[in-house]
Amino acid sequence: TRGRRDRGGDCGMQELILVQPRSLGAPGPVLVWTGGTSGRGNGQVNKPSGIAVDADGNVYVADTNNYRIQKFTSNGAYLGQWGSFGGLAGGYFLEVRGVTMEPNSNILVTDAGNSLVERYTRSGLYVTNIGGPGQGDGQTHLPFGVAVDGSGNVFVADTYSQRIECDLASVEPSIA
């Protein structure tokens, strides 16, 4: 994302910019679509912090200050959203940050505020948590970034613990 300043110097407006990488040796990225303004409405964003694209080209945005994941077409048309402000139950976020696709087409979302990594279907149905809050093996504390390799191994940037956590197991959600 990038801020757009108005005449008063305010950066309140934001536009979402997606780029498509080109092959090696080709000139820079290609602008795919821009759109959206800062706000709480459908298709509007408030501190977007993570982005992922599924095999069909749909785009998922971690909309941090709106406590949700939004789904768009590759052309930027709004398709839907899930999530709201709240605690440890699936679909409730305190600080949604990262989003990535798994090889099986599920979506992983990091919620730094709840110290969770959650798994969803592409339609936004909650599946399970992986790992859990904490600083031990298989746990995360303020997870931000998340990535999955070609073998399905999950890697999480565990910000507070100053490490990259991997191989998190599926766990049932629990409230501490």
N, C-alpha and C positions, 0 to 999 in steps of 0.2 A: 504494500500500500504506500501511498505517498500523500502527504498533506497538500492541500491547495489553499493558498492564502487569498483572502479577499482584500478589498481596499483598506480595511482597518487592520490588516496584519493577522487576522484570526485564521487558525488552521482547522476550524471546525469541520469543514467539508473534507471528505476523503473519497478517493476513487480506488477501486480495486483493479489492479493491473495483472494480467496473466501473460506469461510469455511461453512460447513454445521453442525449446532448444532446436537448433539446426545442426546438421552434420558437421563434423570437424572440417575446418577450413572455410566454412561459409561465414558470411558476415553475421553480426550479432543477433540477438533474439528478435522474434516477431511478436508484435502486439496482437493478442487474440481478442480481447474485449476489455472495455472499461465501463464503469457504471457504478451506480449506487452512491448514496450520500450518507453522511453520518446521521444515525437515528436509530429508532427502535422498530420501525415498520418492516414489513416483508421486503426483503431485498436490500434493506439498509443495514449498515454495519457500524459498530462502535468498538474500536480497537481490534480489528481482525488480526489474528496472530498466527494462524496455521492454515495450510491449504493442501488439498489432495485431489487427485483426479482418478476416477475409476476407469475400467476398461471400456466403458461406453462413452467416455468423454465428459461425464458429469463431474462438476466441481463442488467440493465440500469445503466450507470455510468455517474455521473456529472463530466465532464472533464473541470475543472475550467479555466485553462489558454488557452484552445482551444475554450472556449465559446460555448460549445455544450454538448448534451447528446448523448452517444454512446450506441448502443444496441448489445448484444452478445448472443449466445446460452449458455446453461449451461456448454457446453464443451469449451467455449472460442472463438468460431468462430464468426467473425465480421458479423453483420447483417445490420447495417446502423447507421445513425446519423441524428440529426437535431440541428439547432441553428447556430448562427454566432454572431460576435461582433456587438453591437449596442444598440439602445435606447429602449424605452418603448413598442414598437410593439411586438406582439407575435412572438417568435422564435429568438429574438435578446437578447443576454445576455451581461451584463457587468461583472458579477461575479457569475456564476452558482455554487451553493453550495450543496443543499440538493435535494434528489429525493426519492419519496415513491409512493406506489401503493394505489389507493382507492379501496373499495370493488367492485365498478362497472367496474374495470379494467382501469380507467383513471389513468394518472400519474400526480403527483404534483411535481413541480420543484421550488426551491427557487433561486431567483436571488438577491443576496445581493447588488450588484452594483446599480440595479434599484429599490431596496426595494420592490420587487414584489414576489408573489407566483402565478405561472401560472399553468393552467390545460391543459394537452395534451392527445390525444388518444395514444394507444400503438404503433401506426404507426407514431407518431410524429406530428400529425395535431393539431395546436393550437385550444383550445376550448374557454377559457376565463381566466381572472385574478380572483383571489379571494382576498378579502381585497383590499388594495391599499397602496401606500407610505404615511407614516406619523407616528405620535406617538399617535393618538387617538384610541378609541375603534374600533376594526376591521381593524386596519392599522398596518403596519410593517415598521421598519427602520433597515436595514441590517439583513434580515432573513437568518439564516443559516440552522438549522435542521428543518425537517418537518416529522410528523408522523400522521397516521390515525388509530383510534381505530375501533373495530368491528362494531360499529354503524355508522361509516362514519364521526365522528367528527374529524376535522382537528386541529392539535396542531402545532404551529410554534415557534421555538426558535428565539425570536426577540432580537438580540444581542445588538443593540444600546440602545433600550428602557429598557433593563434588565428585560425582562419578557417572559412568555410563553403566546402567544396569541392563543385563541381558538374561534371556531365558526365564522370563516371568511365567509362573504357572497360573492357570485359571483358578480362581477362588470364588467362593460364595461371598456376596457382599455382607459386611458386618459393621455394626455401629459400635465404636469404642466408647 
